[in-house]
Amino acid sequence: MSEVTNPIQACNDIFFKPNGVFKAVNEHNNWSWVPFLIVIVLSVLPGYLFINFVDFSWYQNMLIDTQYGEMSPAEQDQMRMGMQQSAIQMFMLIGGILGPIVVNAVVALYLHLMTKSDEQNLNGFTDWYGFTWWASMPAVINALLAIALIALSENHQVLPTIISPLSVAYWADVQMSSEWFGFAQSLRLESLWTIYLIAVGIAQWTSFSTKKATIIACAPFAVIWAIWLVVNLI
């Protein structure tokens, strides 16, 4: 296993040699600023490009029809007036920044609590928080694919699922009007990749077996998806 000597190398190796990366990150926790910045920037960029690319009048009408279809025409017009391009752009910007920060904080707290029983593990919440940004790096692949698809698209009437090209919603062409849209949007290939990286990292940072590390990594995702599935089926 080649030694990881700097954070830029680590950002590349996390996709191919995650064990070496997590070993190095455990010794250089200040490296985590690099994936943090990369993930945050690429979480924002596809949404920003989408809003500037899409036929906004068409997109606005689609949102009104799918989310506020039961309203009267007057109420729909009022919603349409408040649904300006700049407002949605700002919402996507704030969501793209705050979303990953909050979600990773919750995941870090979970990992910190679940690994406290390991006497050899000296990592605290902030260490696990840095860890989560390395585990989030598969989101970069999704973002780069989304940027490429938007850039290559000739039709400006594109669904927002283009922002998540590794999701079931994109591949199955699930419409926003479907009650399964949110669930399908949450089922993403990069989420499975992230689960794998979390399991590898836990096994590297603790004395837990691979099986236990995998269970800890899978549990929160499995619970959320299971509850979401049941709610949709009821």
C-alpha positions in Angstrom: 0.0 0.0 0.0 1.6 3.3 -1.1 1.8 6.0 1.6 -0.6 9.0 1.3 1.6 12.1 1.7 -0.7 15.0 1.1 -4.4 15.9 1.0 -4.6 16.3 -2.8 -3.3 12.8 -3.2 -5.8 11.7 -0.6 -8.7 13.2 -2.5 -7.7 11.0 -5.5 -6.9 7.9 -3.5 -10.1 7.9 -1.5 -11.8 6.4 -4.6 -9.2 3.7 -5.1 -7.3 3.2 -1.9 -9.5 4.3 0.9 -7.7 2.4 3.6 -4.5 4.3 3.1 -6.4 7.6 3.1 -8.2 7.0 6.3 -4.9 5.8 7.9 -3.2 9.1 6.8 -6.2 11.3 7.8 -6.2 9.7 11.3 -2.7 11.2 11.6 -3.4 14.5 9.7 -6.9 15.6 10.6 -6.3 19.1 9.3 -6.4 17.6 5.8 -10.2 17.4 6.0 -10.6 21.1 4.9 -9.7 20.0 1.4 -12.6 17.6 0.8 -14.9 19.9 2.8 -14.3 22.7 0.3 -14.5 20.4 -2.7 -17.8 18.8 -1.6 -19.4 22.1 -0.7 -18.5 23.8 -4.0 -19.7 20.8 -6.0 -22.8 20.5 -4.0 -23.8 24.1 -5.1 -22.6 24.2 -8.7 -25.0 21.7 -10.4 -28.1 23.5 -8.9 -26.7 26.9 -9.8 -26.1 25.8 -13.4 -29.5 24.1 -13.6 -31.4 27.2 -12.6 -29.5 29.3 -15.2 -30.0 26.7 -17.9 -33.6 25.5 -17.5 -36.5 27.2 -19.3 -37.6 28.9 -16.1 -41.2 29.7 -17.1 -41.7 26.0 -18.0 -40.0 24.9 -14.7 -42.1 27.4 -12.7 -45.3 26.1 -14.2 -44.2 22.5 -13.6 -43.6 23.2 -9.9 -47.0 24.9 -9.6 -48.8 22.0 -11.3 -47.1 19.3 -9.3 -47.0 20.9 -5.8 -49.9 23.4 -5.9 -52.3 21.8 -8.4 -55.2 21.8 -5.9 -55.0 25.6 -5.5 -57.3 28.0 -7.3 -55.9 29.8 -10.4 -55.6 33.0 -8.4 -53.7 31.3 -5.6 -51.4 29.7 -8.2 -50.7 33.0 -9.8 -49.8 34.4 -6.4 -47.4 31.5 -5.8 -45.9 32.0 -9.3 -45.2 35.7 -8.5 -43.4 34.7 -5.4 -41.4 32.0 -7.1 -38.8 34.1 -8.8 -35.6 32.7 -10.4 -33.3 34.6 -8.0 -35.2 33.3 -4.9 -34.9 29.6 -6.1 -31.3 30.2 -6.9 -30.7 31.5 -3.4 -32.6 28.6 -1.9 -30.4 26.1 -3.8 -27.3 28.0 -2.8 -28.1 27.9 0.9 -29.4 24.3 0.7 -26.2 23.2 -1.1 -24.0 24.7 1.6 -26.0 24.1 4.8 -27.4 20.7 3.8 -24.1 18.8 3.7 -22.8 20.7 6.8 -25.8 19.7 8.9 -26.1 16.1 7.6 -22.4 15.4 8.1 -22.6 16.8 11.6 -25.4 14.3 12.4 -23.5 11.4 10.9 -20.3 12.4 12.8 -22.2 12.5 16.1 -23.7 9.0 15.3 -20.2 7.6 14.5 -18.7 9.2 17.6 -21.4 7.6 19.8 -21.2 4.2 18.1 -17.4 3.9 18.4 -17.0 5.1 22.0 -17.2 1.5 23.2 -13.8 0.9 21.5 -11.2 1.6 24.1 -8.5 2.0 21.4 -10.4 4.7 19.6 -9.3 8.1 20.8 -11.2 10.1 18.1 -13.7 12.7 19.2 -16.6 14.3 17.4 -14.5 16.8 15.4 -12.3 13.9 14.2 -15.3 12.0 12.9 -16.7 15.2 11.4 -13.6 15.6 9.3 -13.9 11.9 8.5 -17.4 12.4 7.0 -16.1 14.8 4.4 -13.8 12.1 3.0 -16.7 9.6 3.0 -18.8 12.3 1.2 -16.3 12.5 -1.8 -18.5 10.2 -4.0 -20.9 13.2 -4.3 -18.1 14.8 -6.4 -18.7 12.1 -9.1 -22.4 12.8 -9.1 -21.8 16.5 -9.4 -19.4 16.2 -12.3 -21.8 14.0 -14.2 -24.6 16.5 -13.5 -22.5 19.4 -14.8 -21.6 17.4 -17.9 -25.2 16.4 -18.6 -26.4 20.0 -18.2 -23.6 21.3 -20.5 -24.4 18.7 -23.2 -28.2 19.1 -23.0 -29.8 20.9 -25.9 -33.3 20.9 -24.4 -33.9 23.6 -21.8 -37.0 21.8 -20.5 -35.1 19.4 -18.2 -36.3 17.9 -14.9 -34.3 18.8 -11.8 -33.4 15.1 -11.5 -30.6 15.9 -13.9 -28.8 17.3 -10.8 -28.8 13.8 -9.3 -27.9 11.6 -12.3 -26.9 8.7 -10.0 -30.3 8.5 -8.4 -33.1 6.0 -9.1 -35.4 9.0 -9.9 -33.2 10.0 -12.8 -32.7 6.6 -14.3 -36.3 5.5 -13.8 -37.6 8.9 -15.0 -39.8 9.4 -11.9 -41.9 12.5 -12.2 -42.1 15.2 -9.6 -45.8 14.6 -9.2 -45.2 11.0 -8.1 -45.4 10.2 -4.4 -42.3 8.1 -4.9 -40.2 11.1 -6.3 -38.5 12.0 -3.0 -37.8 8.4 -2.1 -36.4 7.6 -5.6 -34.3 10.8 -5.4 -32.8 9.6 -2.1 -31.7 6.2 -3.6 -28.4 7.1 -5.1 -25.3 5.1 -6.2 -23.0 7.5 -4.4 -24.9 6.8 -1.1 -23.9 3.1 -1.4 -20.3 4.2 -2.2 -20.4 6.5 0.9 -21.6 3.6 3.1 -18.7 1.5 1.8 -16.2 4.3 2.6 -17.7 4.8 6.1 -17.3 1.0 6.8 -13.7 1.1 5.5 -12.9 4.1 7.7 -14.5 2.7 10.9 -12.6 -0.5 10.4 -9.4 1.5 9.9 -9.9 3.8 12.9 -11.2 1.2 15.4 -10.6 -2.3 16.4 -14.1 -3.3 15.3 -14.4 -6.2 12.8 -15.3 -5.6 9.2 -18.8 -7.0 9.9 -19.5 -4.6 12.8 -18.1 -1.7 10.9 -20.4 -2.5 8.0 -23.4 -2.8 10.2 -22.7 0.6 11.8 -22.2 2.2 8.4 -25.4 0.8 6.9 -27.7 1.2 9.9 -28.7 4.9 9.6 -29.2 4.7 5.8 -31.2 1.5 6.1 -33.5 2.8 8.8 -34.2 6.1 7.0 -35.0 4.3 3.7 -37.1 1.6 5.4 -39.2 4.3 7.3 -39.6 6.3 4.1 -40.7 3.1 2.2 -43.2 2.2 4.8 -44.7 5.7 4.9 -45.1 5.7 1.1 -46.7 2.3 1.2 -49.3 3.2 3.9 
